[in-house]
Each structure stands twice: as C-alpha cells, then as structure tokens.
Amino acid sequence: MKAEDKSLYDIDNREIDVDEFRELVAKNAYYRAEKRGFEDGYELEDWLKAEQEVSNQSGY
C-alpha cells in the first residue's frame, strides 16, 4: 500500500487518517453492541451507524 493510499480526502481536501477513522468507528460500533447486550445479528447495522455518526461528528 502506498502512503497516499492510506489517507482519504474530504470535500475540503483535508487529509484523513484511515486507521484513526476505523478505530473511532470500531469503538462506536462496540459501544452500540454493548448497549444491546451484544445480541447477535446487528453487527453490520452497528458498523454502518457508527460510520455515519463518526463521519457526521468529525467531518470525515
């Protein structure tokens, strides 16, 4: 993977660290699952909602 492939760009052309974004999403998704008691079958929904929330909060 090239160094430039590790970053994404938002509409303002600010660099975004992909690893940091994934970590924030993973933590958010984990807490969503924890709130539900880790009930099976909601993993994708948790992840997608977490991505949306992190994107909205951080400008990613």
N, C-alpha and C positions, 0 to 999 in steps of 0.2 A: 504494500500500500504506500503510495506516495504521500509526502507530508501534506500536500494541498488536498488530498482526498479525505483527510481526517477532519476537515472542517466543512461546515455548511455556511451558506450566506443567507441572511435575511434580506428583506427588500431595501434596507438601508446600507447593504454591503458590509455590515459588521460581521467579523468572524465569530463563529460559534463553535465551541469545542464539543464535538460529538460525544466523547466519553463523559463529559460533565452532564450533558443533556440526558444521556442514557441512565446515568446514576440517579439523577433527580427523578426521572420517570419511574425507575425501578423502586425507589424509596416510596414514592407516592402510591404506586400500584400495591406495594406491600401493605401500606397502612390501610388502603381501601379493603384489601382482603382480610386483614386483621379485624377491622371493624365488623365484617360479616362473619367472623368466626372461621375464616378460611374454608368456607363452603365451596365445594368443587363446582366447576362449570362456568365460572365468571372470570377466568384468568385473562382472556382476550379483552373482555369488556373493561376490566380494571386497567389493563395496559393502555387501551385506547383513550379512556377517560383521563388517565394520568398524563398521557402525551398532550392531550388538549389543554389540560389545566396548567401544566408546566409551560407550554407554549404561550398561553394567554398571560400568565403571571410574569414571565421573564422576557417576553418579546422575541422568543425564539421562533 
